Amino acid sequence: MSLHLYDTATRAKTEFRPLHEGKVSIYACGPTVQSAPHLGHIRKEVNFDVLRRWLEASGYEVTFVANITDIDDKILIKSAEAGHPWWAHAYHYEGVFHDAYRALGIKAPTYEPRATGHIPEMIDLIATLIERGHAYVAGPGDVYFDVRSWPAYGELSGMKVDELASEEEQAAGKRDPRDFALWKANKPGEPATASWETPWGPGRPGWHLECSAMAGKYLGDAFDIHGGGLDLRFPHHENELAQSRAAGRPFATIWMHNAWVTLAGEKMSKSLGNTADVFAAVEAHGGRAVRLFLAGPHYRSAIELSDASLTETAAQLERIDSFLARAGEVVAERPDADLPAAFVAAMDDDLGTPGAIAVLFNTVKEGNTALASGDAPAVGAAYGAVLSMLDILGLDPDAPEWAHTQGSASDDLTPVVDALVATLLEQRATARANKDWGTADAIRDSLAAAGLTITDTKDGARWSRERG
């Protein structure tokens, strides 16, 4: 079986046939760097990292582009609240995202363009859309895409224009509430540095425009795969598709969307306040265990997050590592091994990681049986196969991506810190119970000064490391 992928646009699995033989081009929507990432953000990075590794293992040369949105309404609002220049705020959180990627063994993209570095390309795209009658100037600095001018609008999401609520508020000069901004005029009070000159007046780019311009810059008018989280399907990806094709660009052949990470059945999001800190999860369970937790379920299936589920995944990884340690004492050199046929079949079936991981654990079981019986050749075969599968999944402990974790277990001070913080939190709880707010606040402030964030929950106070 050749590689088949589920295409969101056609709502069916389709055989993957790249535009250029032996090469694959991928654009995956990257983060808006307004604040620190949560596990919902990072799931997309892990899923598409596994896709990239599988394509490379299948013999393709992969060009993987993932953008950084470094200018946005939320960035301007949050930076103003923090009292920082917007560009410094964005750059700081870009670094935090990169720390999270490294913590989970995610390979760096081929290129990672920033939106603010591609203003000329965006202006060219707007000019083309205006010339073709698909965009209009609504006022100085405001340019909108005319949704009704593009009959195919809704082809990705299945939405009907007449059934849509407005994405944005009705603005002066806007023809239809469903039209979306290609270029936005500066609002009163926004910094002058968040504005660029255009033939239609000063302002800044609309979010949807940014990705179309950057994808075209580095992958061309047509490319193989566009990816992102399910929440981006509409309106972001729908708008990208409409404006790109309206400009005469074929754009992506296949659209892939990963499902959410949920807490108590709800999508994880900052607005709901139900996020899970990446770094706290890594500190508690290890980066490889968190990665396995995110990569294990099928990318189109939702994941229910709990501490128990992460603990269980960490235990599963320990079983794999235990086999590797014991087999490594029997096998003199790291053997080359072909991937098991069942593993290949699972991965070729729309990146079927649940089936692939089942093969992985079955091979570990076979290897343990061979160890018990003293069958060295069988141990070597299982050992090589397990390492090959772990490499595809990004979990090989000897891979360069995990070099930063080597020897870290013995240096892990989390239990010590946890015990010390627990004592302080008990003292804070007692102070609060006695309405001694001064002492309670002093304890909280001293922990914050040490780089710890204290969150009060119905089950008591919890701590995590502060990240920006």
N, C-alpha and C positions, 0 to 999 in steps of 0.2 A: 504493500500500500504506500502510495506517495503521500506527501504532507497535504492534509486538508485543514483549512481554517474556517471558523465561523465568521461570516461577513455580516456585520450589523445591517448594512444597507439592503442586502437580499434576504436576510433572516434565514440563511441556510449555510451549511458547510459547503465549501467549494475547494476544488483542487488548487493548490498554490502553484501558480506559474509566473515567475518573475518577469518583469518587462525586459530585462537584459539577462541572458543566460549566465548563470554562475554568480550573479550579483543580486543583492537585495537592498532596497532603500526603505528606511523606516523613519517616520516622524512621530515622536511621542510627546504629547503636551506635558511640559514641565511645570514646576510650581510657580505660583504667585508668591513672591518672597515677602510676605507681610508679617509673618510670625513663625514660630518653630513648628516643624512637621509633627503630625501624629501618625499612628500606624495605618490609618486609612489612606493617607498620602503615599506612604512608602509601599503599600501593597502593589500599586501600579508599577513602581520602579522594580520591585522584585519580579513580578510577573513578566514584564517585558525584558528584563535581564535574562530570565530563563528562555524566553523565545529567541533572543539574540544568540545565546549559547547553543541552543538546539540547531538554529540555522547554520551557525559556524561549524558545528560538529557534522552537519549534513553536507558540508563542502562549499557553502556559499561565502562569498566575500560580502560582509554586511557593513553598510554605512548607516549609522544610528545617530540621528539628530534629536536632541531633547532641549527645548528652549528654557529660558528663564524670563518670566514676566516681571520686570523690575520697575514698571511704572503702571499705576493702577489707583482707582479711587481709594481702596482700602489701605494701600501703602501710604498714600498722602494723609489719610485720616489718622492711622496709627502712628506715623512718624511725628505728626503734629502733636498728638497726645503725649508722646514720649519726649518731645522737645528736641528731636534730632532732624538734621537734613534728610529729606526723603531718600536721596541716593545713598547716604550712609546707612540708613535703616535697611534699605533693600540689600545692600552689599553684606551687611552683618548677617542677615538671615539666609542669604545665599550660602554663606559659609556654614551656617548651622545645618542646612539641608545637605551640604557636602559631607559634613561630619556624620550625619545619619546614613548616607549612602555607604560610606566607608565602614560604619559599624555593622552593616548587613552584607558586606562583601559584594556590593554592586559595582560593576565595571563602569568606568567613565565612558560617556558617549564619544562617538567619533568627533562630534563638535557640539558645543552647548552655547548657542547664540543668545545674547540679551536683546530684549525688545528695543531698548534705547539705542542700540548700535545699528539699527536697521530702518531709520526714519526715511532715507531716500527711497528704499525699496517700497515702503508703505505709500509714499507720495505717488510713486509711479503707478502702483496698483489702483489707487483712488482715481488718478487721472484716466486710466483705461476704463474704469467703471463709469465715470461721468461721460466719457466720449461714447460709450456703447449704450447710454441711456438707462443704466441700472443704478445710478447714484445721483444725488443732487445736493446743492449747497443750500442750507436752511438759514444761514446767517453767518456773520464773520467767525470763522473757526469751526463751524458745525457742518459736517457732511454726513449724509445718511444713505444707507443702501435702500433702494426702493423694492421692498419685498414683492409687491404685486407685479413688478416688471419681470420677475423670474418665475414662470409657470411651474417649474420643477421644484420650487421651494417646498420642503417637507419630505423629499425623497429618502433622506437618511432616517429620520425619526418616524415617518408615517403621519406626521401632523398635517392638518388641513389649515390653510391660512385663515379661513373664515371662522375656525373654531379656536383660534389662538387668542389668549389674553396678551396684552401689551407687555413686552419685555421691559420697556422703559416708559417713564411718564411722558405724556404728550407735551412736547416742547414747541415753542414758537417756531413757525416755519416748517414743522414736521408734517408731511402729507398724510401719514397713516401711523397710528400708535404702534403698529407692529414693525415699522421700519427701525433698523438698528444703526447705531453710530459707527461710522468709519473713522471719523475724526471729531474730537471734542474741544470746544473752546474752553479756555481757562475760566474757572469759576472764581467769584470774588473771594479773596483771602487765600487762594492757592499760591504757592511760591512761583515766582517768575521763571525759576530754573526748570520747572515742570512744564515747559512750553517750547514748541519749535515752530519756526516760520514755515508756512506753506502758501501756495498760490491762493488759497481760500481763507487765509487768516491764521493767526497763531493759535496753537493748542497742542493737544497730545493725542496719541492714537487710541482707537477703540480696541478692546481686548481681542475681538474676533479677527480684526485686520492683521494684528501682529503675527499670528501663526501662519496665515496664508502667505504673507510676505516672506517670512523666514523659511518656510518649507520650500517655497519656490526658489529662493536664493541658493540653497544648498543641495536640494534634491531634484530641481528642475520642475517643469510644468506638470509632469506626471511622475508618480513614484508608486512603490508597491503597497506599503502598509501605513495607515495612520492609526495611532492608538491613544488610549486614555481611559480614565475612569468612566463608569456608566453615567455619572452625573453630568459629564461633558457632552453627551450625545445631543442633548438639546438644552439651551439654544447654541452653545459654543460651536460644536462640530457641524451642526446644521447650517449655521451662518458662514462658517469657513467654507463649506462645500459650495453654498450658493454663490458667494462672492467670487470664489476662485473659478468656478465654471462659467459664471456670467462674464468673467474677464477673458474667457477663452482658454482656460487651463484645465486639462482633464482631471488633475489632482489625484487623489488616492484611488488605487484599485480595490483594496480591501480595508474595511474599517473594523478594528478590534476594540472591545471595551471590557474592562474587568469590573466585577461586581464590588460591592462595598464591604468594609469591615463594620460590623454592627455591635452595639452594646445594648442589651435588653431589647433586641429587635429593631432598634433605630439606627439609621445611617449615622456613622461617626462624622461629626462636623463641629467646627469651632462655634458656630452660631447656637447649636444646641447645648454646648458646654459638656459634651460627653466624649471628649477626646482621650486618647491613651498616649502618653509620652513615649516616644521611641527609645530614648536613652534610659528611662527608668526600666522599661521592659528588657533592654539589653543588659543592664546592670544586674537585674534580678535573675535572668534566665540564660544570658549569653547570646551573642549576635547570631550564631549559627542556628540556635534553637528558634529564635524569633523568625529568622529567614525560612526555616522549615515550616513553621506555623503558617506563614503567609503564602508559601509556594505549594504546600501540600494539597489543599483543596483545589478543585478546578477553578481556573481564573474567572469563569463566568458565574460561579456560585458565591453567594454571600458567606462570610465567615463570622461566626458569633464569638466575640472576644471575652475571655474571662481569665483570671489568674490560674484557675484549675486547668484550662485548656493549654495554656503556655507551659505549665508545670508538666503536664502529660507529654507534650511535644519534646521538652527537654529530656525527659526520661527515655523517650524513643531514640533520641540522638545519642544518649549515653550507651544504649545497646549497640548501636552502630559502631561507635568509637571503641567500645570494649572489644568487639570483634576485630577491628583494625589493629588494636594494640596487641592482641594475642596472635593474630595472623602474622603481624610484622615480625614477631619473634621466630616464626617458622620459615617465612619467605625471606631469602637473602637479599633479593633486589625487587624493586617495585616492578611487577610484571605488566606487560602490555596485554590488553584483553579486549575482545570485541564486546560491544554492548549486547545484552540478551535480546533476542528477537522480540520477546513480549514487551520489553521496555521501549524498543524502537516503535513498535506498533502503537503503543499507548501514546507516545509523544507525537507521532504522525497523525493521530486522531484528535485534531484541534488542541494540541498541547495538553494531553490527558495526564497531568501529573498524579492524580490519585492512583491510576493504574500503574504508572511508572514507579511510584514509591512502593506500591504493593510488591512489585517485582524486586525492588531493592531489598525490602525486608525478607522476602522469601530467599533471596540469595545469601543474606546474612545468616539466616537459619540453616541453610545448606552448608555454609562455611563453618558454622559452629559444630554441626554434625561431623564434618570432616575433621575438625580439630579434635573432637572427642575420640574419633576412631584412628587418629594418627595418619590420615590419608593426606600426605603433604601435597601431591599434585592437585588434588581437589581443593585444598586450602588455597593454593596459589591461584587457581582459576577463579574461585569465589572472591578472593582478595582483589584481583585485578578488575573483575567485573564491578565490584562495589565501588572501587575508586573511580572507575570510568563513569558510572552513573552519578556519583556524588559531584564529579566535575561538571556534568551537564546541569545539575541542579544548583551549582554554585556553593556546594557544601564540603568540598574536599579540604580537610583541615590543613593540608600542606600547600595549598594554593597561595600565591602571593597576596591575594586579597585578605587573607587571614593572618598574615605575618605579624600584624600588630597585636594579635591575641596570644601569641606563643608565650608560654611561661607566665601568663597573667593570672592563672587560677590561684597560685600560691600567694600572689600579691593582692588578692581581692580583699579589701577592707570593708566591704558592704556589711557583713554581719556585725563587725565591731561598731561601725557607724550607726547601724540600725539599733543596736542595744543602747548606745549612748543617747541617740535621739529619742528613743522610746521613753527613757527615764525623764528627759526634759519635757516630753509631751504629757507624761503623767503629772508632772509638777504643774504644767500649764492647765491641764484639765481640773486639777484641784483648785488652782487659783480662780479659774472661771466659775467653778461651783460655789466658791466663797465670795464671788463677785469682786475679786481682787483684780480688776481689769488692768491696773498698772503692771503688776507682775506678769500677768498673762501676755500682755502686749510686749513686755521686755523680752520674754523668752522667745516669742515669735520673731521679734526684730533681730535677736542675736542669731537665730537659725538662718534667717534671711541673709544676714551679713556673711554667714559661712557658705552661702551659695545654695541654700536649701529652700524649697517652696513647701509651705504647709497648707494642706487643703482639709477643711473641716467637712466631714461626711456624716451621714446618719449612723455609721458604724464607728465613728471616732475620727481623730485627726490622722492624716497620712502625710508622708514626706516624699519628695523627689528632688533630684538635682535641678537647679535652675539652669536654663539654656537661653541666655539673652533675655 
